């Protein structure tokens, strides 16, 4: 009868002990995805008056950004009551004011029955045409790389205080740009969403994050 060497027996015993320890070890904690509510609950700020976003360029960038912002901001918030106040100058004229200040905010709040205002500005800071335009050409249709910034605020009408502000910056390829005299550019398209919808979506997607729920991976609760 052959004897198993002492070293081999020791190794077998160690392996058996390790196997027993592994089989008795508890499994690691389970994880689950937990929905985290939006940082801002818009229901707490109703009614909300929306002032059409200003734009540093000609065309329909401002109105499109306003509409996309309201759509995205309320997408995960349920039924939110909002009132369209039109462009800034129109909203001011409706309360016989000529500038935005606490008195104007209060007047709009009383006149339109809104508790909070949404106001924003879209700034096109840089336009990089993809083609050169001859010096003798007064105008032409081109595409360009556009660098834009969107800034939005929630303003309390009773006090004029800023409740929240957000900003975003994006660069995209934009079509249907008209080159006017000098260095002026106009975003003038029959279909604005096709021309610069991607740029607006990129900006709005960033600036509305606080209005959307997020998901976190956490240990499961038993």
N, C-alpha and C positions, 0 to 999 in steps of 0.2 A: 504494500500500500504506500503510495507516494504521499509525502508530507508537503503541505503548502508552505512555502517560505514565509518566515515571520514578516518581512516587509510587505509581501503581497496580502497577507491577512490584515495587516494594519490598514492598507489602502482600501480593502473591501469594507472594513468596518467603518472607515471615514465616509465612504460613499453611501453606505446604508444609513448612517446618521444624518448626512446631508439630505438624502431623499426623504427621510422621515420628517425633518424640519421643514422642508419645502411643502410637503403635503399638508402639514398642520398650519402653515402660514395663511393668514387671512388675505383675501384679495384686496387690491387697492381700492380707494374710494371711487364710486361712480360719479360721472359728471353729467350735467344737463345744461341746455341752452336756456337762459333766462332773459325774458324781455324787460328792458329798462325803459320806462316811460320817457317821453320827450322832456328836455330840460325846461321848456316853456310850454305851459298849458294855456292856449289861446282863449279857452272858455272863461278864464279869469279876467280877460280884458275886453269882453264884449260890452256893447257893440263896438265894432272896429271900423273906422273910416279909412279908406284907401285913397291916397293922393297919387295920381299918376306920376311915375318916376320921371325926373328930369333927365335930359341927355345932353351931352356936350356936342353931339353931332346932329346933323339934319337927318330926317328920315323917321322910321317907325321903331327905332330901337327902344325908346322909353316905354311906349304902350305895350310892346311885346314883353319886355322884362317885367312890367307890372303884372300882367296877366299870368305869366309863367310863375312869378313869385307867389301870388295868391293861391294858385293851383297847388304848388308844391308845399307851401306852408300849412295848408289845411288838409292835405291828403291823408294824414294819419291822425287827425284830430277830431274826426267826426263832423257833425253839423256846426259850423262856425258862422255866426251872423256878421256879414261884412257889407259896408255901404260904399259904393263907388262915388268919390267926390270929384272926379275929373282932374284936369291939370291944376297945378298949384295956383296959377293966377285966377282961374275960374273959382276955385274954392275960396280964395281971398275976397274976390268981388262979391261973392254971395253973402259975406258978412261985413261988407264995406270996409275992408282992411287992405293995406298995400304992402305988408310984409309979414313974414312969419315971426311971431313973438308970443309970449305967454298969453297976452290979451287975445290974439288971433286964435290960438288953440282953444281957449275957453269959449270964444264966440262960435267957432265951428262946432264945438262939442254941444253947446246949447241949441244951436240952430238945427243940427242934423241928428241930435240925440246919440252921439257917439262918445264912448268913454276913452278910446285909444285911437291914435292915428298911426298909420303906416306911411312913411315917406322915404324916398330913396333917390339916389343919383347914380347914373351910369356915365362914366367918364372914359372916352376913347383917348388914351394917352399917346398911342403911337400907331401909325399906319405905314406898312412897308409894302409898296406895290411890287407885284411879281414881274411887271414889265415896265419899261421906261416909256414915258409919254413925251413926244416931241415938244420942244419949246414953243413951236408955232401952233400947237393944238390947244384949243380953248377948253374942250371937254372931251371925255371919252369914257367907255365902260371897261373896267379892269377888275381883277381880283387882287386881294392883298392879305398879308399877315397883319392881324389887328391885335393890339395889346389893350385890354379894357379892364376897368375896375368898377365893381358894383358895391355901393354903400347903402345900407338900409337901417332905419331906426323905428322903434316903437315909442311913441310919445304920449304921455298922459295928458289929456286935455284939461283936466281940472287944475294942474299945476304947471304944465309945460315941461315937466321933467322927462328926461330920456330914460325909459325903462329897460331898453335893450338896444344894442347896435351890433351889426355884423358887416363884414366886408369880405370881398373875394376878388381874385385877379385871375385872368385867363388869357391865353393867346390862341387864336384860331385862324384858319383860312376863311375869308369872307368874300362872297361874290357880290356882283351888282353894285360896285362902288363907282360913283360918278366923280370925276376929277373936275372941279370947277376952276374958275380963274384963280391964279396964284396957287397956294398950297391947300386950299379948302377941299374937303372931301364930303360927299353926301351919300348916306346909305339909303338909296332910293330903289326899292324893288317892288314889283307887282306882287311877289310872294315873299314877304319878309322872313317867314319861317324857313323857307328853303335857302334864302340868301345868308342869314346869320343866326338861324335858330340854334345851331350847335354851340356858338359862342355864348348865347344867352343861357342855354341849358347848363353849360359848364359853370357859369357864374352863379346862377340860381341854386344849382345843386350844392355848391359850397356854402352859400350864405343861409340856407334853410336847414342846416344840420341840427340846430337847437330845437327845431319844431318836429323832429322825427324821432321815433323810437330806435333804440339800438339793442343789440343782443350781446350777452356776456356768457362765457362758459364758467360755470360754478360747480362746486361739489354738490351732489344731489342731497336733498334733505330727506331723512327717513323718520 
